[in-house]
Amino acid sequence: MAEHYDLIVIGSGPGGLAAACAAAADGARVAVVERQLQPGGTSLLYGTIPTKTLREAVLYLRGVRQRAFYGEDFTERETITPSELLTRVDKVVADRVQVVRRQLEDAGVTLHVGYHATVASPTQVEAWQLDDPLETLGLSADRIILATGSRPRQVPGLTVDNEVIFDSDSVTSLLFRRAELPRSMIVLGAGVIGTEVASMFGALGSAVHLVHRGAELFSTVDRDLVAVLEERLATDGVTFHPHCDVEEARRLDEGGARVSMRDGRRLDADCVVVALGREVASEVLGLDDVGVELKRYGLVAVNELFQTNVPSIYAVGDVIGSPSLASTAFEEGRKAAAYALGRAPRNPGLPVPMCIYTIPAIASVGFSEFQLREMGVPHAVGRARYEQLTKAGIVGDEQGMLKLLFEPNTRQLLGAHIVGDLASELIHVAQAVLAHNGSIEYFVDGVVNFPTLAEAYKQAALDGLSRGS
């Protein structure tokens, strides 16, 4: 007889973890089934956490900030080994895995790792152990939450062998386990993941070719910010190739790999990273058999309660599509758990920040200039460049910029955009002001610690007002 729970969560990434812990805290009996041998999902094991840890290791070991500070007098280390970078990554991931385990254990959640789960009925989950298919689980629950995440998109003609041609999941898990770092690299796809990878390897000294099908980098991101990033990428040896329709990537007998474009162009390098988006694996969950509606690309269709057309089944995170962020998945999981248990979670509709962890990082919250122009909303602009800030000189990052958009008459803040050191942290100041419909007067009148990068808010606000707003 199947063991019965109030809630079964399939997947233990950000959305699944948040859902399980929130439901357990509300008194529910919860089980989590995870395909990997460790909890945390792709975000912890292969994606968000390893790559962001790798970024910090690159900044430290390569002396990126020190290089900017000391200029020509700075002597770079001649070699950085993959093992040095991986030491930090492996430790952080191992520590976070234990944290996730403790969170689930302390919450009283039953965790099954190494099992592939399918939805057998609206209230039943069947699973088998990947190492031993004869080892099966039969679970039942009043409600089921799908939080199975996504995987790198498979592209015909681009065979990932994890030796010379890698995907976005194997960059940290396999590429950095080679004897030495690649001297040259081709990154296919200039989306968030591809550009983050390109910027890191560029900072490490690899000659990087960033290949993009479109015309420009990050078309929806503020152009002032992109201009700063593009300048830095070029300085670090990243060559941007727009308008490239990739036909094939293959290993060369003499070593390395070659990428061929449909227009006849070719690029050779030591290795290739395929970062052409991600896809969901909903087809392996058995959802068709229980009548769960799927949208284009296999995304699970949900309503505002994160509920599918089958009332007992909910879904969160990458499996339901945009915005496909770890940060939003946490909130989706928490809210879905509340709805599944018949509760009404707080849902104030607060602004959601975005961050791209390139070198330098880019972060935004609220409206962009493009959106405001499209909506016909009058707006004014204030800018502060990091080179104006004492703290930027101290930490060795003077290429950054903070940009504020506000309504000229009421001075209400409409959006904030940052490129540079600590952009991912600084953006939350603007998020709080936006959440309370605040104005840039807050930045003008408020006192900030000196010296800090947060001074940029005051500088940008004063700049906007000085333009006659």
N, C-alpha and C positions, 0 to 999 in steps of 0.2 A: 504493500500500500504506500502511495506517495506521501512524503512528509508535507504537511500543510503549513503555509505561512500567510500572514496578512499581505505581504508584498514580496515579490521576487524581482530583483534587479539583474539584468543581463548586461555585464560590462562594469568595470570598476575604475574607469577614467574619471575626469572631473565631474561629469554629470551623474554617473552612477554612484560615485562615492558620496556626493552631496545628497542625492536622493535617499540612499540607504541610511546615512547617519541622521538625516532629518526625520525620516519615518521612525527610526528606532527611538530617537529622542522624544517622539510623540507617543511612545508606548507600543508601537507596532512590532510584530515578530517578522524579522526581515532576513532574507537569504540573498547572497550575491553569487553569481556564477561568472567566472572570468576565464577567458580562453588562454591567456598567458600563464606562465608558471609563477608569476609574481603579480600582486595587485598594483593598480595605478594606471593601467591602460597604455596606449601608445604615447599619450602626452607625457607620462613619467618615464617610460622605458626607452622610447626611441625619439620622441618629438620635442615638445616644449622644454622640458627640464634639461635633457642632455644638450640641446643646441644652445640654450641660454647660458648654461654653465660653461660650455665650450667657448662661447663669446667672451665671457669674463676671463677665462684662462688665456685666451688669445691676447686680450687687452693687457693682461698682467705680464705674461711671459715675453711678449713681443715689445713691451715697453711703449705701447702706443701713446699713452698720455705723457710719458717722460720724453718721448721723441719730439712731441709738439712743444714741450717746455724748453728743452735744452737745445733744440735745433741741430745745427751742424756739429756741435760738441758732443752730441749723444752717440754712444757706441752701441750698436745693436748686437745682440748675441748672434754669433755666426750660424748656429744650428739650434733648432728646437725639435725635439723628437716627439713622435706621436704618443709615446708612453707618458711623457710629461703632461701632455694635454689630457690624456685619458685618466690619469691618476685622479685629477680633480673631478672629472665627469663621473667616473665610477663611484667615487666616494659619496658625492652628492646624491646620485641615484640610489645607491644602497641605503643611505640614511633615510631618504624620503620614502622608500619602500617600507622600511620598518615603521616610519611614522604613520603611513596609511594603514598598515596592519594593526597598529595599536589603536588607531581611531576606530576601525571597524570592530576590533575586539572589545574596546572599552564601551562601545555603543551596544554591544550584545548581538552584533550581526554575525550570522553564519556565513563563512566564506569558503567557496569551492573554487580552487584555482586549477588550471590545466584542463578544463572541461569545455568542449564545444556544445553550446546550448541551441536548441530549437524550440519553437513554440508549437506544442502539440495540439493545444486547444486554447480557448480564451482564458482558461484558468490553470493550464498545465504546461510545465516545461520539462523536456527530456534532454539529457546531456550525456555525453560519453567522454571518457578521458582520452586525450590525444595520444598519450604514450601507450595506452592499453584500451582499444575500442570496446573490449568486452566489459570494461569497468564502466557502468552506467549509473545515472542518477534519475530518479523520478520525483519531481517536486510539483506541488500544487499551491495556488495562492488565490486570494480574492482579487488581487490586482498584479499586473506585470508592467515593469518599466523597461523599455529598450534603450540602452545607452552604449551601443556597440562601436561607436566612433567611425573612423574611416581608415582607408589604406591608400598608398600611393597609386595614382591612376596608371593602369597598364596601357601602353601605347604600341600599336603594331609597328614593327620595324625597329623597336628600341628594346632589345632583350637585356634585362638586368642580370648580370652574372655575379655581382657583388665581389668581383676581383678587379675589374677595370671599369665596368659600367655599374654605377650605384643608383639607388633611388633615395628619396628624402629620408626614409626610415633607416637606411643602412649607412648613412654618412658617418654618424658617430659610432654605430655598433660595429662596423666592419672597416671602413676606409681608414680610420685612425688606429687600426690594429696592424697596419702595414709597417714595414721596417723604417720607412722614411716618408716625409710629406711629399706630395706631388709637386714637381717643378712647374707643371702647367695643368690646367683643368678647363673643361668645357662644361658650363652649367646650362642646361636646357630648360628655359622657363624663367622669366623675370617677374614672377609673382612674388609674394611675400617670402615664401620659403627659399626660392631660388636666389633672390637678391640677398637674403641674409647669409646664405652659404657663400655666395660670391664675395661678399664684403669680408667675411671672416678669413677665407683663404687668400684674398688679396692682402689683407693685413699681415698674414703669415709669410708673404713674399712669393706666393704662387702667381704665375701669369694666368689670369682668368679671362676666359671668353664667356660673356653672359649673352646667351642667344634668346631672342624674343620674337614672337610672331607679330606683335603689335608695333606701333610706331614710337611709343614713348614709355618711360618707366613710371609705373603707378599713376595711371591716368586720372584716378579719382582723388589723388592726394594733392594738397596745396602745392602749387608750382614753385613757390619760393623755397619750400622745404626740400622738394625734389632737386632743385638746382644745387643746394648745399651738398646733398648726398651724392649727386652725380660728380661734382668736383672732387669729393673725397675718394670715390671709387676710381676715378681716373688717376688720381695721385698714387693710389695703392696698386696700380697695375691691372685694373679691371677694364676690359674693352667691351663696350656695349654694341651688340649687333642687332639692330631692329629689322623688321620686315623679313624675318627668316622662317620659312616653312620647312621644318625638318622632315627629311624622308627616312633616314637610316642612321643608326649608330652601331658601329661594329668594332671588334677587337682587330688589331693589326698583328700579323705574324711576327713582325720585328719588335713588337711591344707597343703599349699604348693603345689609343683608340682613335677612330676617325668618325666625324659627323658629316653627313652629306645633306645638302639642301636641295630642294626641288628645282631651284634655278641653276644648279650646277656648282655652286660654291662648296668648298670643303674646308674643314678645320681639323687639325690633328692636335692631340694633347696626351699627357700621361694617363688621364682618366676622364670620365664623363659622369656628371650627376644629373639624373633625370628628375626634374621638379616641375612637371607639367600638370599640377593639380592633384586632387585627391578624389576618391570615390568611396561610396558606402558599400558594404557587403551584405545588404539586406536580403539578397537571394538565398543565402545559406541559413536564414533563420526560420524558414518554413512559413512565412507570413501569408503566402498565397493560399496555403491549405486552410487557414483560419479566416481568410477574407479580409485581411488588413489592406487598406488602400495604399498604393504606392504612386508617387508622382514620377516626373521625369528623372532619369538617372538613378532610379531605385530609391529615391528619398521617401521616407515615411511621411504620409500626410497626417497632420495633427491640427486640432482647433486651438483656440486661445488658452485652453486648459492643458495643452500638451497631450490631449486624448485623441486616439485614433478613432476610426469609424467603428471599431470593436470596443465597446464602452469600458471593458476591463483592462485594455492594453493602452499604455502611454509610451511616449518616446521623447528623448531629449538629446541635445548635443549635435555632433556632426551628422548623425543619421537622419535628422530632420532638415539639414541644410543651413543656409546663412543665418547668423554671421559666422558660425563654425569657429568660435573662439573658446579657449579653455575658460576664460573669465565668465562668458555668458553661459557656458554649459553648467558651471557651478550653480548659477541662479536658476536656470531651467530645471535642474535636478531637484533643487530645494522646493520650488513651486510645484512641480509635477507630483512630488511626494505628498504635499499638502492636499492638492486636488484629489489625488488617488485615495486619500484617507477621508475625504469628505470635508476637509477644512477649507477655509478661504484665506490664503496667504496675503500678506501685505503686497500690494502691487502698485507702487506709486509712479511707475513709469519714469524712473530717473535716467538722465543721459548716460550713455554707455561710451567709455573711452576706447580708443584703438591705439595699439602700439606695434610698430614694425621694428624688430630688434636687429637692424643693420648696424654698421659702424660708419657714421653715427646713427643713433636710433631716431625714429620719427614717432610722434604721438599726437593724437588729435581728439577733440571732443566737441560736440555741438555741430553747427553748420559750417560748411566751407564757403569760400567766396563764390565758387561756381554755383553752389546750391542757392545761395542768396540772390545771385544775379538771375538764375533761372526762375525763381519765385517772384522776382521784382521787388525784393525787400531792400529798402535803403539801408546802407551800412557804411561804417567808417572803419579804418584800419590803423592799428598801432603796432609798431615793431620795436623789438629790442634785440640787438646782436650780442652774442656772448663776448665779443671782443671789448664791449663796454663794461663788462662785469669783472670786478677784482677776483672773485672766486674762480672764474673761468681761467684767468691767468695762473692762479695758484695750482689748479688741477691739470692744466695743460690742454684745455679744449676751448679754443677761441673761434671755432668755425660755426658754432651753433646759432640759433635764432629762435625767438619766441614771438608769435604773432597773435594779436587779439582782434576779433571782429565784434563790433558793437553798434547799437542803434544810435544814430547821431543826436537825436533830441533827448531821449530818456537815458541814454548811455548804458542801456541794458546790455549785458554781455550776450553775444550770440554764438560765439565759437572761439576756440583756442587751438593753436597749432604750434608744435615745438619740434625742432631738430637739434640734436646735440646730447651731451652727457646728461644722464639722469632724466631724459625726456619722459620715460615711462613712469617716473615717480612724480615729477613736477606737474604732470597733466591733471592730477587729482585735485589740485588747488582750484583749477578752473572748473572741474566737474562739480565741486561743492558749490561754487558761486552760481553756476548754471542751474543746479538743482533747486536753488532758492530764488531763482529769477533775479539775481543780484546784478548790480551795475559795476562798471570799471572804477567807480568812485571807491569801492572797497579797496582796490589796489592802490589808488592814489592816497587815500587817507590812512591806510593801515601801515603799521611799522613792521618791517621784516628784519630778521637777524642779518648782521653784516660781519663778514662777507658771505653771501650765499648766492646760489644760482637763482633762488626765488626772487631776488631783486629784479629779475627780468620782467616780472609782472608789473612792478611799479614803473620801470623804464618804458615798457610798451604802452601802458595806460597814459603816461604823461606824453609820450610821443603822439598817440592818437589825438589827445586833447589839443596839443600844440598845432595841429593841422587845421584848427578852426572848427572842430566838432563841438 
